[in-house]
Amino acid sequence: VNSVFRVAGLKLIAPAMRALNGSRGCMALTLTVYFIQTTWLGFARRSWQFWLVMPTFALKLLQTQTLQSVMVNEGSKAGLGQAQMRAMVDNLQQIVTIASPLLWSNVYAWGVRCGIDGAFYWVVSVMTLLQLLLSRYLPIDVDG
């Protein structure tokens, strides 16, 4: 079901980029929605509460596309070609693929031990809020 909402998000990318005045506006919107989404999931205890938040996953694809455009722009400014950027991103994804389960399983286990069911989602919420604040206040020209 999550994939259905992400595919629906494909139709939102170009109009959203225009309506939100480029990458900075898209990042602000998608990070804010993701913060609300993960905070909601941290409190969710019933299945309908999980289903209620599913349509917001359509914006996740917009965030992914925005990040990719920012990386390509910054990479070309640094003198890197697209193939070099793609290789570096792929290498980083491999490291994250190995490290993520170790980190998140420990966060989940800690939450269960402490009786905090939504600890995993709350940690993601805090990290998303930090990313939102950094993207807002760091002097990065995201639109070229």
C-alpha positions in Angstrom: 0.0 0.0 0.0 2.9 2.3 0.8 4.1 1.9 -2.8 0.8 2.9 -4.2 1.0 6.3 -2.4 4.6 6.7 -3.5 3.7 6.1 -7.1 0.9 8.6 -6.8 3.6 11.0 -5.6 5.3 10.8 -9.0 2.6 13.0 -10.4 3.2 15.6 -7.7 6.9 16.2 -8.3 7.0 18.8 -11.1 4.0 20.8 -10.0 5.1 20.8 -6.4 8.6 22.1 -7.3 7.1 25.0 -9.3 4.5 25.8 -6.6 7.0 25.6 -3.7 9.6 27.8 -5.4 12.2 25.1 -5.9 14.1 22.8 -3.7 14.2 24.7 -0.5 10.4 24.9 -0.3 10.0 21.2 -1.2 12.4 20.2 1.5 10.6 22.3 4.1 7.3 20.8 3.1 8.4 17.2 2.9 10.4 17.3 6.1 7.6 18.9 8.0 5.1 16.3 6.8 7.6 13.5 7.6 8.1 14.9 11.1 4.3 15.0 11.6 4.0 11.5 10.1 6.7 9.9 12.3 5.5 11.6 15.4 1.9 10.4 14.7 3.2 6.8 14.2 5.1 7.1 17.5 1.7 7.6 19.3 -0.3 5.1 17.1 -1.6 2.1 18.9 -4.5 0.9 16.6 -4.3 -0.3 13.0 -6.6 2.5 11.7 -4.1 5.0 13.1 -1.3 3.5 10.9 -3.6 3.5 7.9 -4.6 7.1 8.4 -1.1 8.3 7.8 -0.4 6.3 4.7 -1.4 9.0 2.1 1.4 11.2 3.4 3.9 8.7 2.0 3.2 10.3 -1.5 5.4 13.2 -0.4 8.3 11.0 0.4 9.1 10.6 -3.3 9.1 14.4 -3.6 11.8 14.5 -0.8 13.9 11.9 -2.6 13.8 13.7 -5.9 14.6 17.1 -4.2 17.6 15.6 -2.4 18.8 14.1 -5.7 18.6 17.4 -7.5 20.4 19.2 -4.7 23.2 16.5 -4.7 23.6 16.7 -8.5 23.8 20.5 -8.3 26.3 20.6 -5.5 28.3 17.8 -7.0 28.6 19.6 -10.3 29.7 22.8 -8.5 32.4 20.7 -6.8 33.6 19.4 -10.2 32.2 15.9 -9.9 30.5 14.2 -12.8 27.2 12.5 -12.5 28.8 9.0 -12.6 31.1 10.0 -9.7 28.2 11.3 -7.7 26.1 8.1 -8.4 29.1 5.9 -7.3 29.5 7.8 -4.1 25.8 7.7 -3.3 25.7 4.0 -4.0 28.7 3.4 -1.7 27.1 5.4 1.0 23.8 3.5 0.6 25.7 0.2 1.0 27.2 1.4 4.3 23.8 2.6 5.5 22.2 -0.7 4.5 24.7 -2.6 6.7 24.7 -0.1 9.6 21.0 0.8 9.8 19.6 -2.5 11.1 22.2 -2.5 13.9 21.2 1.0 15.0 17.4 0.7 14.6 17.2 -2.7 16.2 19.0 -1.3 19.3 16.7 1.7 19.4 13.6 -0.6 19.1 15.0 -3.0 21.8 15.7 0.0 24.1 12.1 1.2 23.6 10.6 -2.2 24.3 12.8 -2.6 27.4 11.7 0.9 28.7 8.1 0.4 27.8 8.1 3.1 25.1 6.4 1.5 22.2 7.0 4.3 19.7 10.6 5.0 20.6 11.8 4.1 17.0 9.4 6.7 15.4 10.2 9.3 18.0 14.0 9.0 17.3 13.2 9.4 13.6 11.0 12.4 14.4 13.8 14.1 16.3 16.3 13.4 13.5 13.9 14.7 10.9 13.4 17.9 13.0 17.1 18.3 13.2 17.4 17.9 9.4 14.6 20.4 8.9 16.3 23.0 11.1 19.7 22.4 9.4 18.2 22.7 5.9 16.4 25.9 7.0 19.4 27.7 8.6 22.5 26.5 6.8 23.5 28.8 4.0 23.2 26.4 1.1 22.1 27.5 -2.3 19.9 24.5 -3.1 18.5 25.8 -6.4 21.7 26.6 -8.2 
